[in-house]
Amino acid sequence: MSAGWPAAAFVLAYLSGSIPSAYLAGRWVKGVDLRTIGSGNLGTTNVYRELGVGPALIVLAVDILKGFTPVYLLPGLIAARSGVPADPANWWGIACAVGAVLGHAKPIFLLWRGGGKGVATAAGAFLALSAVPAAICVVVFVVIVATTRFVSLASLLASAILPIVEWFMAGPSPVFYASLAVAVFVAWGHRSNIGRLRAGTEPRFRPPGEAQA
């Protein structure tokens, strides 16, 4: 098998992740650069606070698909060219997941500046890599947001739980090690949120009916 096909898949996954959905939403809806207002983060939470529910839901869906689509589709395309059976939960799929999350965090279309923290894109990638553990973590995320209203805390705990679930379901598999890397990546991206959580200054998520309260 030519090494060119896996490399091309990684590049395509990176380009998929680089689509700056939150940035585009800010430009299209209000003509603003979300990197300069609110939290300054190109993620769903900042879109929600600055642009509203509709744009936030669209950005969330796009960010999930940025991770899910390349991991779900590209390993099969590689397999079709190489003759090796396709399996998204192998090293090809993991490489595509890494590419997509890296693209979201350091998007080439924004000259590698001001990407998001990668939670939604990583969730999409792991829904393709390992659907059941990822779905469990999505449920954990929703429950924590509903009970504490801290999106950052939900992101941290859901990503930390992912490798635990992976270990119990599949043992020390390649996807388990990838999930460990994601947990570290998410924790690093949320280091300022961790400081605010410890200080009691982290802003809480407000449902739509309270958004302007």
C-alpha positions as CSV (number, residue, x, y, z in Angstrom):
1,M,0.0,0.0,0.0
2,S,1.3,3.4,-0.9
3,A,1.9,5.7,2.1
4,G,0.3,8.5,0.2
5,W,-3.3,7.4,0.8
6,P,-3.1,7.5,4.7
7,A,-1.2,10.8,4.5
8,A,-3.8,12.2,2.1
9,A,-6.6,11.1,4.5
10,F,-4.9,12.8,7.4
11,V,-4.6,16.0,5.4
12,L,-8.3,15.8,4.4
13,A,-9.3,15.2,8.0
14,Y,-7.2,18.2,9.1
15,L,-8.8,20.4,6.5
16,S,-12.2,19.2,7.6
17,G,-11.4,20.1,11.2
18,S,-10.1,23.5,10.0
19,I,-13.5,24.7,8.8
20,P,-14.0,27.7,11.1
21,S,-17.7,27.2,11.7
22,A,-17.9,29.5,14.8
23,Y,-15.9,32.2,13.1
24,L,-18.1,32.1,10.0
25,A,-21.2,32.2,12.1
26,G,-20.0,35.3,13.8
27,R,-19.2,37.0,10.5
28,W,-22.5,36.0,8.9
29,V,-24.9,36.6,11.8
30,K,-23.4,39.8,13.4
31,G,-20.4,40.7,11.3
32,V,-18.1,40.1,14.3
33,D,-15.0,38.1,15.0
34,L,-15.8,35.9,17.9
35,R,-12.1,35.7,18.8
36,T,-12.4,39.3,20.0
37,I,-15.6,39.2,22.0
38,G,-17.0,37.1,24.9
39,S,-14.6,34.3,25.9
40,G,-12.7,34.7,22.6
41,N,-13.1,31.0,22.0
42,L,-14.4,29.7,18.7
43,G,-16.6,27.1,20.3
44,T,-20.3,26.5,20.7
45,T,-20.6,28.1,24.1
46,N,-19.2,31.4,22.9
47,V,-21.5,31.3,19.9
48,Y,-24.5,30.6,22.1
49,R,-23.7,33.6,24.4
50,E,-22.9,36.0,21.6
51,L,-25.2,34.9,18.7
52,G,-28.0,32.9,20.3
53,V,-29.4,29.4,20.2
54,G,-29.9,28.8,16.5
55,P,-26.4,29.7,15.4
56,A,-25.0,27.7,18.3
57,L,-26.9,24.6,17.4
58,I,-25.7,24.9,13.7
59,V,-22.1,25.4,14.8
60,L,-22.3,22.4,17.2
61,A,-23.6,20.1,14.5
62,V,-21.0,21.3,12.0
63,D,-18.2,20.8,14.6
64,I,-19.4,17.3,15.4
65,L,-19.6,16.4,11.7
66,K,-16.0,17.8,11.2
67,G,-14.8,15.0,13.4
68,F,-17.3,12.3,12.5
69,T,-17.2,12.5,8.7
70,P,-13.5,12.0,8.0
71,V,-13.1,9.2,10.6
72,Y,-16.2,7.4,9.3
73,L,-15.5,7.8,5.6
74,L,-11.8,8.0,5.0
75,P,-10.6,4.6,6.3
76,G,-13.0,3.0,3.9
77,L,-11.5,5.0,1.0
78,I,-8.0,4.0,2.1
79,A,-9.1,0.3,2.3
80,A,-10.6,0.5,-1.2
81,R,-7.3,1.6,-2.6
82,S,-5.2,-0.8,-0.5
83,G,-7.2,-3.9,-0.3
84,V,-7.1,-4.0,3.5
85,P,-10.5,-4.4,5.2
86,A,-11.9,-1.0,6.4
87,D,-12.3,-0.3,10.1
88,P,-12.7,3.2,11.4
89,A,-11.4,2.1,14.9
90,N,-7.9,1.3,13.6
91,W,-4.8,3.5,13.3
92,W,-6.2,5.1,10.1
93,G,-9.3,6.2,11.9
94,I,-7.3,7.4,14.8
95,A,-5.0,9.4,12.6
96,C,-8.0,11.0,10.9
97,A,-9.4,11.8,14.4
98,V,-6.2,13.5,15.3
99,G,-6.1,15.4,12.1
100,A,-9.7,16.7,12.6
101,V,-9.2,17.8,16.2
102,L,-5.8,19.4,15.3
103,G,-7.5,21.3,12.5
104,H,-10.2,22.6,14.9
105,A,-7.6,23.7,17.4
106,K,-5.2,25.2,14.8
107,P,-7.2,25.9,11.7
108,I,-5.2,26.6,8.6
109,F,-8.1,28.8,7.2
110,L,-7.5,31.2,10.1
111,L,-3.7,31.0,9.7
112,W,-3.5,28.7,12.8
113,R,-4.8,31.4,15.2
114,G,-7.8,31.2,17.5
115,G,-9.2,27.7,17.0
116,G,-11.6,26.1,19.4
117,K,-10.9,23.6,22.2
118,G,-11.9,20.6,20.1
119,V,-14.5,19.0,22.4
120,A,-17.3,18.8,19.8
121,T,-15.0,17.7,17.0
122,A,-13.4,15.1,19.3
123,A,-16.9,13.8,20.2
124,G,-17.8,13.4,16.6
125,A,-14.5,11.6,15.9
126,F,-15.1,9.2,18.7
127,L,-18.7,8.6,17.8
128,A,-17.2,7.1,14.6
129,L,-14.3,5.4,16.3
130,S,-16.1,3.9,19.3
131,A,-19.8,4.8,19.3
132,V,-21.0,3.3,22.7
133,P,-18.3,4.8,24.9
134,A,-18.6,8.2,23.1
135,A,-22.4,8.1,23.5
136,I,-22.0,7.4,27.2
137,C,-19.7,10.4,27.6
138,V,-22.2,12.6,25.7
139,V,-24.9,11.6,28.2
140,V,-22.5,12.4,31.0
141,F,-21.8,15.8,29.5
142,V,-25.5,16.6,29.2
143,V,-26.2,15.5,32.8
144,I,-23.4,17.6,34.2
145,V,-24.4,20.7,32.3
146,A,-28.0,20.2,33.4
147,T,-27.1,19.8,37.0
148,T,-24.2,22.2,37.4
149,R,-24.5,24.5,34.4
150,F,-20.8,24.4,33.9
151,V,-20.0,23.5,30.3
152,S,-16.3,23.5,31.0
153,L,-16.7,21.0,33.9
154,A,-18.9,18.8,31.8
155,S,-16.2,18.8,29.0
156,L,-13.5,17.9,31.5
157,L,-15.4,15.1,33.2
158,A,-16.8,13.6,30.0
159,S,-13.3,13.5,28.4
160,A,-11.8,12.0,31.6
161,I,-14.5,9.3,31.7
162,L,-13.9,8.3,28.0
163,P,-10.7,6.4,28.6
164,I,-12.1,4.7,31.6
165,V,-15.1,3.4,29.6
166,E,-12.8,2.5,26.7
167,W,-10.6,0.4,29.1
168,F,-13.6,-1.5,30.5
169,M,-15.1,-2.2,27.1
170,A,-12.0,-3.0,25.0
171,G,-8.9,-3.0,27.3
172,P,-5.6,-1.3,26.2
173,S,-6.6,-0.8,22.6
174,P,-5.3,1.9,20.2
175,V,-8.6,3.7,20.7
176,F,-8.1,3.6,24.5
177,Y,-4.7,5.4,24.1
178,A,-6.2,7.9,21.7
179,S,-8.9,8.6,24.3
180,L,-6.2,9.2,26.9
181,A,-4.6,11.7,24.6
182,V,-8.0,13.4,24.1
183,A,-8.5,13.7,27.9
184,V,-5.1,15.4,28.2
185,F,-5.8,17.6,25.2
186,V,-9.1,18.8,26.6
187,A,-7.7,19.4,30.1
188,W,-4.9,21.5,28.6
189,G,-7.3,23.5,26.6
190,H,-9.4,24.1,29.6
191,R,-6.6,25.1,32.0
192,S,-7.9,28.6,32.4
193,N,-11.4,27.3,33.0
194,I,-10.0,25.0,35.7
195,G,-8.5,28.0,37.4
196,R,-11.9,29.8,37.3
197,L,-13.7,26.8,38.6
198,R,-11.4,26.5,41.6
199,A,-11.8,30.3,42.2
200,G,-15.6,30.2,41.8
201,T,-15.6,32.7,39.0
202,E,-16.4,30.4,36.0
203,P,-19.6,31.6,34.3
204,R,-22.5,29.2,34.2
205,F,-24.5,28.1,31.2
206,R,-27.9,29.9,31.0
207,P,-30.8,28.2,29.2
208,P,-32.5,30.2,26.4
209,G,-35.1,31.6,28.7
210,E,-32.5,33.0,31.0
211,A,-29.9,34.0,28.4
212,Q,-30.6,37.7,28.8
213,A,-31.1,37.6,32.6
